[in-house]
């Protein structure tokens, strides 16, 4: 599923109209009728429907939808929120058809005259504002949107809830809080940005026939789906052996935090690593070994239970390395982490405390010749960038793309919608998972899955994206079958990884 900015959507529309010969009126007809057909499953002939239309293409879609429902015998009151002269172009064309069909139309005069209709409706269809919203909302939209949100009606938005930006906006103040949004053709970035996503309610896309090669011509980002996992995740060869599936190294832990590397190691083994070594302080080894019998250990030098060095580690012995979980933030661990980054000429995943240790010397990432994967959550990303967490949450796509391209890394920006960005700026969004993953240890488990996946025969970006999908899907299956989002633990997720693999290889 492609994810677009407003500018990209306009360009794809232009390609459809100017290069392919589709008219804007046909596209508008397709959108309005498709959404009307989806709504019919939710309606009876007694349902009181109010359709609110604005002046742009979103309003035009509303006229088509309202006309379709009226023609099918439903009770529809359509309220035009702007003066007649503001309805232009394709929207005007469909308004005229709407009137020719004899559909009733109410012109908005003042909020008091529309209040009763909105507050007593069973269903409100929001066709007010589309993807072109800029600046602060003015009348009548800043009056009607709060009223819509007060209504106890079911609220359905077309394309995106009115008032929301397609990407992000410093001037955002209010938007329709939809129960359902029918997105036209492709979701916009704001559907995956924490501040705005809740306004969409449940959403699904509606195809209106835009050309596939239009998306190919315009640089977009997309979701990573189960079909992508199927086509990229390699099946095991019957005659393979442990050496074929990667020898991984997990570096981290401390006397007080052995659990993090235990979870990383166990997740890596569950996700298919052939051989695994855990490098940690001596005090942590017995604790980790009690939970994992399939791994070997390498004892690192320490001070007060915290890693200080590991000069006898031979990084070339391993196919991939992950560093950072539970290792602490002392100056000694920082120097050690930086040595690993500089000297390990194999794929390297930096997580947790490891991210803290490189924050002041990011140019070391550019100097690496082997692939580097960073896995920050928004707080860690803000620390690395020297900005506020809110800056990251408002602009996750831009922040991730800029950083990955600047430092030539693969960046996995974690969140409800995790964004994977490669060194040239391609972006893939993971949509699996649930709020049960909002627990300590979830990131440690994900790091282990990534370590295992990186060592399998698949492109690196696919390996990272597959890891996110598998990790999130495991949480979904657990909540569907035996757990709740309250009681779910990171260790539960590890044990559910086989359930995900069985869906692809059974």
Buried (B, 14 or more C-beta within 10 A) or exposed (E): BBBBBBEBBBBBBBBBBEEEEBEBBBBBBBBBBBBBBBBEEEBEEEBBBBBBBBBBBBBBBBBBBBBBBBEEEBBBBBBBBBEEEBBEBBBBBBBEBBEEEEBEBBEBEEBEEBBEBBBEBBBBBBBBBBBEBEEEBEEBBEBBBEBBBEBEBBBBBBBBBBBBBBBBBEEBEBBBBBBBBBBBBBBBBBBBBBBBBEBBBEBEBBEBEBBEEBBEBBEBBBBBBEEBBEEBBBEEEEEEEEEEBBBBBBBBBBBBBBBBBBBBBBBBBBBBBBBBBBBBBEBBBEBBBEBBEEBEBBBBBBEEBBBBBBEEBEBEEBBBBBBBBBBBEBEBBBEBBBBBBEEBEBBBBBBBBBBBBBBEEBEEBEEBEEBBBBBBBBEBBBBBBEEEBEBBBBBBBBBBBBBBBEBBBBBBBBBBBBBBBBBEBBBBBBBBBBEBBEBEBBBBBBBBBBBBBBBBEBEBBBBBBBBBBBBBBBBBBBBEEEBEBEEBBBBBBBBBBEBBBEEBEE
